[in-house]
Amino acid sequence: MTENIRQMFSKMNDETREEALQLLKSEFNLGTTKYIKKNWIIGGRIPEKNQEKIVRIFQNLLRIQVFKINEIEVQL
């Protein structure tokens, strides 16, 4: 599941990535977004009990990202 999380994270644009890190920081009461990115996302050391919730969070963020992109394209 960590590979799936890593792949979703890589599909996020900078704005969505920052939002994801901030959400994980507050959701799991973690110290810094740098720690989350380095140890959880890149390092693949996400506690198993948190993985399903992170997948749901990332899926929702990616849906919103796609919606925003489509909205911009329609307005052009």
Sequence and secondary structure as in RCSB ss.txt:
>XXXX:A:sequence
MTENIRQMFSKMNDETREEALQLLKSEFNLGTTKYIKKNWIIGGRIPEKNQEKIVRIFQNLLRIQVFKINEIEVQ
L
>XXXX:A:secstr
 HHHHHHHHHHS HHHHHHHHHHHHHHTT S HHHIIIIIIIT    HHHHHHHHHHHHHHHHHHHHHHHHHHHH
 
